[in-house]
């Protein structure tokens, strides 16, 4: 609301986090549960933890959508929010087919409300793709990126 920052990062937990969720009735650690070996009980608990975080994410987006900007658009309209995880399958520590949510339209420069199944590529390609829509130009490489093609 104060326009004091244009970029922010929030990490909910590091990859090796073994936090328990007693408030959800889950006394085991998250990391321990993620090594589920196909155990249905562990998978159900991981799903409950994921749903817990998604509720907070949905609440965050709802608040952004309810925050009106001076020009009548919303804070969400003028943002690009990436929600993701570093592992697609915690049991195997796979980094392919990562689940990623991109919310907001970056002042109409992004096309939200669609599902993209992109070919295997560095995650940093997405971050490189996001620079121009948020007003950063002239950057041709970011981390291990090998091109701009995620959002095309």
C-alpha positions in Angstrom: 0.0 0.0 0.0 2.9 2.3 0.6 4.7 1.5 -2.7 7.8 1.0 -0.6 8.9 -2.1 -2.4 8.4 -3.7 -5.8 9.9 -7.1 -5.2 9.6 -9.4 -2.2 10.5 -13.0 -1.4 8.9 -15.1 1.3 10.1 -18.6 2.1 7.6 -20.6 4.1 10.0 -23.3 5.0 13.4 -24.5 3.7 13.5 -27.8 1.7 14.8 -29.9 4.7 12.2 -28.5 7.1 11.0 -31.1 9.5 8.4 -29.0 11.3 5.5 -30.9 12.8 1.9 -29.6 12.5 0.2 -30.5 15.7 -2.5 -27.9 15.0 -3.4 -30.1 12.0 -3.2 -33.3 14.0 0.2 -34.2 12.4 2.9 -34.8 15.0 5.5 -36.1 12.5 7.9 -33.8 10.7 7.1 -32.6 7.2 10.4 -33.7 5.7 10.0 -37.2 7.3 6.5 -37.5 5.8 7.7 -36.4 2.4 9.8 -39.5 2.2 6.5 -41.4 2.1 7.6 -44.5 0.1 4.0 -44.7 -1.2 2.5 -45.0 2.3 -1.1 -43.8 2.0 -1.2 -42.4 5.6 1.9 -40.3 5.0 0.7 -39.1 1.7 -2.6 -38.0 3.3 -0.7 -36.1 5.9 1.5 -34.4 3.3 -1.7 -33.5 1.4 -3.2 -31.9 4.5 0.0 -29.8 5.0 -0.1 -28.7 1.4 -3.8 -27.8 1.7 -2.9 -25.8 4.9 -0.4 -23.7 2.9 -2.7 -23.3 0.0 -5.4 -21.8 2.3 -2.9 -19.2 3.4 -1.9 -18.5 -0.2 -5.6 -18.2 -1.3 -6.2 -15.8 1.6 -3.1 -13.7 0.6 -4.4 -13.5 -3.0 -7.9 -12.6 -1.8 -6.5 -9.7 0.2 -4.4 -8.5 -2.8 -7.5 -8.7 -5.0 -9.4 -6.6 -2.4 -6.7 -3.9 -2.2 -7.7 -1.2 -4.7 -5.0 0.9 -6.3 -5.4 4.6 -7.2 -6.3 3.8 -10.8 -9.1 1.4 -9.9 -7.1 -1.8 -10.5 -6.2 -4.1 -7.7 -2.8 -4.9 -6.1 -3.2 -8.4 -7.6 -3.8 -7.0 -11.1 -0.5 -5.2 -10.8 1.5 -8.1 -9.4 3.1 -11.3 -10.5 3.2 -13.8 -7.6 5.0 -17.1 -8.0 4.2 -20.0 -5.6 6.3 -23.1 -6.0 8.3 -25.9 -4.4 11.7 -27.1 -5.2 10.7 -30.8 -5.4 7.9 -32.3 -7.4 8.1 -35.6 -5.4 9.7 -35.3 -2.0 10.1 -39.0 -1.8 12.4 -39.1 -4.7 13.7 -35.5 -4.6 12.7 -35.0 -8.2 13.1 -31.6 -9.8 11.1 -32.3 -12.9 7.4 -31.3 -13.4 7.5 -28.8 -10.5 4.1 -27.6 -9.5 4.1 -23.8 -9.9 1.3 -21.3 -9.6 1.7 -17.8 -11.1 -1.0 -15.4 -9.9 -1.7 -11.8 -11.0 -1.4 -10.2 -14.4 1.5 -7.7 -14.0 -0.6 -4.8 -15.2 -2.2 -6.8 -17.9 1.2 -8.1 -19.3 0.5 -11.7 -18.2 -2.4 -13.9 -19.2 -3.6 -15.6 -16.0 -6.3 -18.3 -15.7 -4.7 -21.0 -17.8 -2.7 -24.2 -17.3 0.6 -24.6 -19.0 2.4 -27.9 -19.4 5.9 -26.8 -20.4 8.8 -29.0 -21.6 11.6 -29.7 -19.2 13.8 -26.6 -18.7 15.5 -24.6 -15.9 13.1 -23.0 -13.4 15.1 -19.8 -13.9 13.6 -19.5 -17.4 10.3 -18.6 -15.7 12.0 -15.9 -13.6 13.7 -14.6 -16.8 10.4 -14.5 -18.6 8.9 -12.5 -15.7 11.4 -9.7 -15.8 10.0 -7.8 -18.8 6.4 -7.9 -17.6 7.4 -6.3 -14.3 9.4 -3.6 -16.0 12.9 -4.9 -16.1 14.5 -5.0 -19.5 18.0 -5.8 -20.9 18.5 -9.0 -18.9 19.3 -11.9 -21.1 20.5 -14.5 -18.6 19.4 -15.4 -15.0 21.0 -18.2 -13.1 21.1 -21.3 -15.3 18.4 -20.0 -17.7 18.7 -21.0 -21.3 16.0 -18.9 -22.9 12.7 -17.2 -22.6 9.9 -19.6 -23.5 7.9 -20.6 -20.4 5.1 -18.0 -20.8 5.1 -17.9 -24.6 
